Amino acid sequence: MTARGLAVHAVVAALLLAGAADASPRGPGAERRDLDVVASAQPSDQRREDRDVVVAEVMVRDGALKADAVATTVTSCHACRGESAVLQVLYVPGPASARFDNVASAWTQDCWDCTATALAVQVVVIGPGTRARPTNRALAVGDACATCRTATAAFQVVVQVDAIGRLADPALAEVAAWFEAEAALLEAAVQAPAARRRAERVAVRSLDDLRRLAVRSLGGRARSARVAVTR
C-alpha cells in the first residue's frame, strides 16, 4: 500500500471508529434524524483535483424514515480529476417503514484528459418488523469529451437482526479497509483499460465480501445485497 493509501485508510478508519464527524455519536441513546449524507467533488481551473469523502454511522429509534447516501462528481475542466466517496452505516431497530436510496453518479463534460469517479456504499441494519425498501443506482456519463474517463460503483447491503447493536470496532475497521480498497479500484478503473474491463466481475466479489462481513459481524441474515457499476 502506498503512503497516500495508508493515510487515507487511517483517516477513514478514524472517522468510522469515532462515529464519524457527520454521524451521531456512538453510545447509548444516541439518535439523529438527519439521515441523508452526500459526498460531492467539483474540480475547477482553480482546484484541478478535488476529493470528498464522507462517512456516517447513524442510529434511528422510531418512525417512518428515508435515508439517502449520495456520491456525485462533476468534472468539466481540462486534465482535472474529481473523486467522491460516501459510506453510510445505518441502524433501524424498528418497527418502521424505511426507504433507503444509495446513488453514485459521475460525469465529465467539455474537457480532455479529465476523470470523474463516485463511490456510494450503504450498509443498513434493521430489526424485526421493519419494512425496508432499498434502491441502488450508479450512473457515469461523458459528454463532448473524447479523452475523458468516468467510473462509478454503488454497493448496498441490508441485514436483518433480532436485536439491533452497533458494529464492533474491529468490524468497523474491516468496513473501512473494504471501503478504501473499493475507492482505489475505482481510481484504477479510470487509469487502465484492463481495470475497466474487469471492474464488474470484481464488484460482484466485493459485494459478497461486504455482505459476508456484515452478516458475520452482526449475526443476522442478508435481506438485500446489490451492486451497480458503470464506466
Contacts in CASP RR format, 6 or more apart in sequence:
PFRMAT RR
TARGET T0000
AUTHOR 0000-0000-0000
METHOD contacts of the structure
MODEL  1
MTARGLAVHAVVAALLLAGAADASPRGPGAERRDLDVVASAQPSDQRRED
RDVVVAEVMVRDGALKADAVATTVTSCHACRGESAVLQVLYVPGPASARF
DNVASAWTQDCWDCTATALAVQVVVIGPGTRARPTNRALAVGDACATCRT
ATAAFQVVVQVDAIGRLADPALAEVAAWFEAEAALLEAAVQAPAARRRAE
RVAVRSLDDLRRLAVRSLGGRARSARVAVTR
1 9 0 8 1.000
5 180 0 8 1.000
5 184 0 8 1.000
8 53 0 8 1.000
8 180 0 8 1.000
8 183 0 8 1.000
9 176 0 8 1.000
9 177 0 8 1.000
9 180 0 8 1.000
11 53 0 8 1.000
12 53 0 8 1.000
12 55 0 8 1.000
12 87 0 8 1.000
12 176 0 8 1.000
12 179 0 8 1.000
12 180 0 8 1.000
13 172 0 8 1.000
13 173 0 8 1.000
13 176 0 8 1.000
13 177 0 8 1.000
15 21 0 8 1.000
15 55 0 8 1.000
15 176 0 8 1.000
16 55 0 8 1.000
16 57 0 8 1.000
16 87 0 8 1.000
16 89 0 8 1.000
16 172 0 8 1.000
16 173 0 8 1.000
16 175 0 8 1.000
16 176 0 8 1.000
17 169 0 8 1.000
17 172 0 8 1.000
17 173 0 8 1.000
17 176 0 8 1.000
18 26 0 8 1.000
19 25 0 8 1.000
19 26 0 8 1.000
19 57 0 8 1.000
20 55 0 8 1.000
20 56 0 8 1.000
20 57 0 8 1.000
21 55 0 8 1.000
22 37 0 8 1.000
22 54 0 8 1.000
22 55 0 8 1.000
22 56 0 8 1.000
23 32 0 8 1.000
23 55 0 8 1.000
23 56 0 8 1.000
23 57 0 8 1.000
23 58 0 8 1.000
23 89 0 8 1.000
24 30 0 8 1.000
24 31 0 8 1.000
24 32 0 8 1.000
24 57 0 8 1.000
24 58 0 8 1.000
24 59 0 8 1.000
26 57 0 8 1.000
26 166 0 8 1.000
27 166 0 8 1.000
29 59 0 8 1.000
29 61 0 8 1.000
30 59 0 8 1.000
31 59 0 8 1.000
31 60 0 8 1.000
31 61 0 8 1.000
32 58 0 8 1.000
32 59 0 8 1.000
32 60 0 8 1.000
33 60 0 8 1.000
35 58 0 8 1.000
35 60 0 8 1.000
35 65 0 8 1.000
35 66 0 8 1.000
35 67 0 8 1.000
35 68 0 8 1.000
35 90 0 8 1.000
36 67 0 8 1.000
36 68 0 8 1.000
36 69 0 8 1.000
36 70 0 8 1.000
37 54 0 8 1.000
37 56 0 8 1.000
37 68 0 8 1.000
37 69 0 8 1.000
37 70 0 8 1.000
37 86 0 8 1.000
37 88 0 8 1.000
38 54 0 8 1.000
38 68 0 8 1.000
38 70 0 8 1.000
38 71 0 8 1.000
38 72 0 8 1.000
38 86 0 8 1.000
39 52 0 8 1.000
39 53 0 8 1.000
39 54 0 8 1.000
39 70 0 8 1.000
39 71 0 8 1.000
39 72 0 8 1.000
39 84 0 8 1.000
39 85 0 8 1.000
39 86 0 8 1.000
39 118 0 8 1.000
40 52 0 8 1.000
40 71 0 8 1.000
40 72 0 8 1.000
40 73 0 8 1.000
40 84 0 8 1.000
41 50 0 8 1.000
41 51 0 8 1.000
41 52 0 8 1.000
41 72 0 8 1.000
41 73 0 8 1.000
41 74 0 8 1.000
41 82 0 8 1.000
41 83 0 8 1.000
41 84 0 8 1.000
41 116 0 8 1.000
41 118 0 8 1.000
42 50 0 8 1.000
42 73 0 8 1.000
42 74 0 8 1.000
42 82 0 8 1.000
43 49 0 8 1.000
43 50 0 8 1.000
43 75 0 8 1.000
43 77 0 8 1.000
43 80 0 8 1.000
43 81 0 8 1.000
43 82 0 8 1.000
43 114 0 8 1.000
44 50 0 8 1.000
44 77 0 8 1.000
44 80 0 8 1.000
45 77 0 8 1.000
45 80 0 8 1.000
48 77 0 8 1.000
48 79 0 8 1.000
48 80 0 8 1.000
48 81 0 8 1.000
49 80 0 8 1.000
49 81 0 8 1.000
49 82 0 8 1.000
50 80 0 8 1.000
50 81 0 8 1.000
50 82 0 8 1.000
50 83 0 8 1.000
51 82 0 8 1.000
51 83 0 8 1.000
51 84 0 8 1.000
52 83 0 8 1.000
52 84 0 8 1.000
52 85 0 8 1.000
53 84 0 8 1.000
53 85 0 8 1.000
53 86 0 8 1.000
53 183 0 8 1.000
54 85 0 8 1.000
54 86 0 8 1.000
54 87 0 8 1.000
55 86 0 8 1.000
55 87 0 8 1.000
55 88 0 8 1.000
55 179 0 8 1.000
56 69 0 8 1.000
56 86 0 8 1.000
56 87 0 8 1.000
56 88 0 8 1.000
56 89 0 8 1.000
57 88 0 8 1.000
57 89 0 8 1.000
57 90 0 8 1.000
57 166 0 8 1.000
57 172 0 8 1.000
58 67 0 8 1.000
58 88 0 8 1.000
58 89 0 8 1.000
58 90 0 8 1.000
58 91 0 8 1.000
59 91 0 8 1.000
59 93 0 8 1.000
59 164 0 8 1.000
59 166 0 8 1.000
60 90 0 8 1.000
60 91 0 8 1.000
60 92 0 8 1.000
60 93 0 8 1.000
60 96 0 8 1.000
61 93 0 8 1.000
62 94 0 8 1.000
62 96 0 8 1.000
63 94 0 8 1.000
63 96 0 8 1.000
63 97 0 8 1.000
64 96 0 8 1.000
64 97 0 8 1.000
64 98 0 8 1.000
65 92 0 8 1.000
65 96 0 8 1.000
65 97 0 8 1.000
65 98 0 8 1.000
65 99 0 8 1.000
66 98 0 8 1.000
66 99 0 8 1.000
66 100 0 8 1.000
66 101 0 8 1.000
67 88 0 8 1.000
67 90 0 8 1.000
67 98 0 8 1.000
67 99 0 8 1.000
67 100 0 8 1.000
67 101 0 8 1.000
67 122 0 8 1.000
67 124 0 8 1.000
68 101 0 8 1.000
68 102 0 8 1.000
68 103 0 8 1.000
69 86 0 8 1.000
69 87 0 8 1.000
69 88 0 8 1.000
69 100 0 8 1.000
69 101 0 8 1.000
69 102 0 8 1.000
69 103 0 8 1.000
69 120 0 8 1.000
69 121 0 8 1.000
69 122 0 8 1.000
70 86 0 8 1.000
70 101 0 8 1.000
70 103 0 8 1.000
70 104 0 8 1.000
70 105 0 8 1.000
70 120 0 8 1.000
71 84 0 8 1.000
71 85 0 8 1.000
71 86 0 8 1.000
71 103 0 8 1.000
71 104 0 8 1.000
71 105 0 8 1.000
71 118 0 8 1.000
71 119 0 8 1.000
71 120 0 8 1.000
71 152 0 8 1.000
72 84 0 8 1.000
72 103 0 8 1.000
72 104 0 8 1.000
72 105 0 8 1.000
72 106 0 8 1.000
72 118 0 8 1.000
73 82 0 8 1.000
73 83 0 8 1.000
73 84 0 8 1.000
73 105 0 8 1.000
73 106 0 8 1.000
73 107 0 8 1.000
73 116 0 8 1.000
73 117 0 8 1.000
73 118 0 8 1.000
74 106 0 8 1.000
74 107 0 8 1.000
74 108 0 8 1.000
74 109 0 8 1.000
74 116 0 8 1.000
75 81 0 8 1.000
75 82 0 8 1.000
75 106 0 8 1.000
75 107 0 8 1.000
75 108 0 8 1.000
75 109 0 8 1.000
75 111 0 8 1.000
75 114 0 8 1.000
75 115 0 8 1.000
75 116 0 8 1.000
75 148 0 8 1.000
76 108 0 8 1.000
76 109 0 8 1.000
76 110 0 8 1.000
76 111 0 8 1.000
76 114 0 8 1.000
77 111 0 8 1.000
77 114 0 8 1.000
78 111 0 8 1.000
78 112 0 8 1.000
78 113 0 8 1.000
78 114 0 8 1.000
79 111 0 8 1.000
79 112 0 8 1.000
79 113 0 8 1.000
79 114 0 8 1.000
80 111 0 8 1.000
80 114 0 8 1.000
80 115 0 8 1.000
81 114 0 8 1.000
81 115 0 8 1.000
81 116 0 8 1.000
82 115 0 8 1.000
82 116 0 8 1.000
82 117 0 8 1.000
83 116 0 8 1.000
83 117 0 8 1.000
83 118 0 8 1.000
83 183 0 8 1.000
83 186 0 8 1.000
83 187 0 8 1.000
84 106 0 8 1.000
84 117 0 8 1.000
84 118 0 8 1.000
84 119 0 8 1.000
85 118 0 8 1.000
85 119 0 8 1.000
85 120 0 8 1.000
85 121 0 8 1.000
85 179 0 8 1.000
85 183 0 8 1.000
86 119 0 8 1.000
86 120 0 8 1.000
86 121 0 8 1.000
87 121 0 8 1.000
87 122 0 8 1.000
87 123 0 8 1.000
87 175 0 8 1.000
87 179 0 8 1.000
88 102 0 8 1.000
88 121 0 8 1.000
88 122 0 8 1.000
88 123 0 8 1.000
89 123 0 8 1.000
89 125 0 8 1.000
89 167 0 8 1.000
89 172 0 8 1.000
89 175 0 8 1.000
90 100 0 8 1.000
90 122 0 8 1.000
90 123 0 8 1.000
90 124 0 8 1.000
90 125 0 8 1.000
91 125 0 8 1.000
91 164 0 8 1.000
91 165 0 8 1.000
91 166 0 8 1.000
92 98 0 8 1.000
92 124 0 8 1.000
92 125 0 8 1.000
92 126 0 8 1.000
92 127 0 8 1.000
92 130 0 8 1.000
92 132 0 8 1.000
92 164 0 8 1.000
93 126 0 8 1.000
93 127 0 8 1.000
93 130 0 8 1.000
93 164 0 8 1.000
94 126 0 8 1.000
94 127 0 8 1.000
94 128 0 8 1.000
94 129 0 8 1.000
94 130 0 8 1.000
94 164 0 8 1.000
95 127 0 8 1.000
95 128 0 8 1.000
95 129 0 8 1.000
95 130 0 8 1.000
96 129 0 8 1.000
96 130 0 8 1.000
96 131 0 8 1.000
97 130 0 8 1.000
97 131 0 8 1.000
97 133 0 8 1.000
98 124 0 8 1.000
98 126 0 8 1.000
98 130 0 8 1.000
98 131 0 8 1.000
98 132 0 8 1.000
98 133 0 8 1.000
99 133 0 8 1.000
99 134 0 8 1.000
99 135 0 8 1.000
100 122 0 8 1.000
100 124 0 8 1.000
100 132 0 8 1.000
100 133 0 8 1.000
100 134 0 8 1.000
100 135 0 8 1.000
100 156 0 8 1.000
100 158 0 8 1.000
101 134 0 8 1.000
101 135 0 8 1.000
101 137 0 8 1.000
102 120 0 8 1.000
102 121 0 8 1.000
102 122 0 8 1.000
102 134 0 8 1.000
102 135 0 8 1.000
102 136 0 8 1.000
102 137 0 8 1.000
102 154 0 8 1.000
102 155 0 8 1.000
102 156 0 8 1.000
103 120 0 8 1.000
103 136 0 8 1.000
103 137 0 8 1.000
103 138 0 8 1.000
103 139 0 8 1.000
103 154 0 8 1.000
104 118 0 8 1.000
104 119 0 8 1.000
104 120 0 8 1.000
104 137 0 8 1.000
104 138 0 8 1.000
104 139 0 8 1.000
104 152 0 8 1.000
104 153 0 8 1.000
104 154 0 8 1.000
104 228 0 8 1.000
105 118 0 8 1.000
105 138 0 8 1.000
105 139 0 8 1.000
105 140 0 8 1.000
105 141 0 8 1.000
105 152 0 8 1.000
106 116 0 8 1.000
106 117 0 8 1.000
106 118 0 8 1.000
106 139 0 8 1.000
106 140 0 8 1.000
106 141 0 8 1.000
106 150 0 8 1.000
106 151 0 8 1.000
106 152 0 8 1.000
107 116 0 8 1.000
107 139 0 8 1.000
107 140 0 8 1.000
107 141 0 8 1.000
107 142 0 8 1.000
107 143 0 8 1.000
107 150 0 8 1.000
108 114 0 8 1.000
108 115 0 8 1.000
108 116 0 8 1.000
108 141 0 8 1.000
108 142 0 8 1.000
108 143 0 8 1.000
108 145 0 8 1.000
108 148 0 8 1.000
108 149 0 8 1.000
108 150 0 8 1.000
109 142 0 8 1.000
109 143 0 8 1.000
109 144 0 8 1.000
109 145 0 8 1.000
109 148 0 8 1.000
110 143 0 8 1.000
110 144 0 8 1.000
110 145 0 8 1.000
111 145 0 8 1.000
111 148 0 8 1.000
112 145 0 8 1.000
112 146 0 8 1.000
112 147 0 8 1.000
112 148 0 8 1.000
113 147 0 8 1.000
113 148 0 8 1.000
114 145 0 8 1.000
114 147 0 8 1.000
114 148 0 8 1.000
114 149 0 8 1.000
115 148 0 8 1.000
115 149 0 8 1.000
115 150 0 8 1.000
115 151 0 8 1.000
115 190 0 8 1.000
115 191 0 8 1.000
116 140 0 8 1.000
116 148 0 8 1.000
116 149 0 8 1.000
116 150 0 8 1.000
116 151 0 8 1.000
116 190 0 8 1.000
117 150 0 8 1.000
117 151 0 8 1.000
117 152 0 8 1.000
117 183 0 8 1.000
117 186 0 8 1.000
117 187 0 8 1.000
117 189 0 8 1.000
117 190 0 8 1.000
118 138 0 8 1.000
118 140 0 8 1.000
118 151 0 8 1.000
118 152 0 8 1.000
118 153 0 8 1.000
118 186 0 8 1.000
119 152 0 8 1.000
119 153 0 8 1.000
119 154 0 8 1.000
119 179 0 8 1.000
119 182 0 8 1.000
119 183 0 8 1.000
119 186 0 8 1.000
120 138 0 8 1.000
120 152 0 8 1.000
120 153 0 8 1.000
120 154 0 8 1.000
120 155 0 8 1.000
121 154 0 8 1.000
121 155 0 8 1.000
121 156 0 8 1.000
121 179 0 8 1.000
121 182 0 8 1.000
121 210 0 8 1.000
122 134 0 8 1.000
122 136 0 8 1.000
122 155 0 8 1.000
122 156 0 8 1.000
122 157 0 8 1.000
123 156 0 8 1.000
123 157 0 8 1.000
123 159 0 8 1.000
123 175 0 8 1.000
123 210 0 8 1.000
123 214 0 8 1.000
124 132 0 8 1.000
124 134 0 8 1.000
124 156 0 8 1.000
124 157 0 8 1.000
124 158 0 8 1.000
124 159 0 8 1.000
125 159 0 8 1.000
125 160 0 8 1.000
125 161 0 8 1.000
125 164 0 8 1.000
125 165 0 8 1.000
125 167 0 8 1.000
125 214 0 8 1.000
125 218 0 8 1.000
126 132 0 8 1.000
126 158 0 8 1.000
126 159 0 8 1.000
126 160 0 8 1.000
126 161 0 8 1.000
126 164 0 8 1.000
126 223 0 8 1.000
127 160 0 8 1.000
127 161 0 8 1.000
127 162 0 8 1.000
127 163 0 8 1.000
127 164 0 8 1.000
128 160 0 8 1.000
128 162 0 8 1.000
130 160 0 8 1.000
132 158 0 8 1.000
132 223 0 8 1.000
132 224 0 8 1.000
134 156 0 8 1.000
134 158 0 8 1.000
134 224 0 8 1.000
134 226 0 8 1.000
135 156 0 8 1.000
136 154 0 8 1.000
136 155 0 8 1.000
136 156 0 8 1.000
136 226 0 8 1.000
136 227 0 8 1.000
136 228 0 8 1.000
137 154 0 8 1.000
137 228 0 8 1.000
138 152 0 8 1.000
138 153 0 8 1.000
138 154 0 8 1.000
138 228 0 8 1.000
138 229 0 8 1.000
138 230 0 8 1.000
139 152 0 8 1.000
139 230 0 8 1.000
140 150 0 8 1.000
140 151 0 8 1.000
140 152 0 8 1.000
140 230 0 8 1.000
140 231 0 8 1.000
141 150 0 8 1.000
142 148 0 8 1.000
142 150 0 8 1.000
149 190 0 8 1.000
149 191 0 8 1.000
150 190 0 8 1.000
150 230 0 8 1.000
150 231 0 8 1.000
151 186 0 8 1.000
151 189 0 8 1.000
151 190 0 8 1.000
151 196 0 8 1.000
151 199 0 8 1.000
151 230 0 8 1.000
151 231 0 8 1.000
152 186 0 8 1.000
152 228 0 8 1.000
152 229 0 8 1.000
152 230 0 8 1.000
152 231 0 8 1.000
153 182 0 8 1.000
153 185 0 8 1.000
153 186 0 8 1.000
153 199 0 8 1.000
153 203 0 8 1.000
153 227 0 8 1.000
153 228 0 8 1.000
153 229 0 8 1.000
154 226 0 8 1.000
154 227 0 8 1.000
154 228 0 8 1.000
154 229 0 8 1.000
155 182 0 8 1.000
155 203 0 8 1.000
155 206 0 8 1.000
155 207 0 8 1.000
155 210 0 8 1.000
155 226 0 8 1.000
155 227 0 8 1.000
156 224 0 8 1.000
156 225 0 8 1.000
156 226 0 8 1.000
156 227 0 8 1.000
157 207 0 8 1.000
157 210 0 8 1.000
157 211 0 8 1.000
157 214 0 8 1.000
157 222 0 8 1.000
157 224 0 8 1.000
157 225 0 8 1.000
157 226 0 8 1.000
158 222 0 8 1.000
158 223 0 8 1.000
158 224 0 8 1.000
158 225 0 8 1.000
159 214 0 8 1.000
159 215 0 8 1.000
159 218 0 8 1.000
159 220 0 8 1.000
159 221 0 8 1.000
159 222 0 8 1.000
159 223 0 8 1.000
160 220 0 8 1.000
160 221 0 8 1.000
160 223 0 8 1.000
161 218 0 8 1.000
161 219 0 8 1.000
161 220 0 8 1.000
162 220 0 8 1.000
165 218 0 8 1.000
167 175 0 8 1.000
167 214 0 8 1.000
167 217 0 8 1.000
167 218 0 8 1.000
168 217 0 8 1.000
171 213 0 8 1.000
171 217 0 8 1.000
174 213 0 8 1.000
174 217 0 8 1.000
175 210 0 8 1.000
175 213 0 8 1.000
178 206 0 8 1.000
178 209 0 8 1.000
178 210 0 8 1.000
178 213 0 8 1.000
181 206 0 8 1.000
182 206 0 8 1.000
185 195 0 8 1.000
185 199 0 8 1.000
185 202 0 8 1.000
185 206 0 8 1.000
188 195 0 8 1.000
189 195 0 8 1.000
189 196 0 8 1.000
189 199 0 8 1.000
189 231 0 8 1.000
190 196 0 8 1.000
196 231 0 8 1.000
199 229 0 8 1.000
199 231 0 8 1.000
200 229 0 8 1.000
203 227 0 8 1.000
203 229 0 8 1.000
204 227 0 8 1.000
206 227 0 8 1.000
207 225 0 8 1.000
207 226 0 8 1.000
207 227 0 8 1.000
208 225 0 8 1.000
210 225 0 8 1.000
211 222 0 8 1.000
211 225 0 8 1.000
214 222 0 8 1.000
215 221 0 8 1.000
215 222 0 8 1.000
END
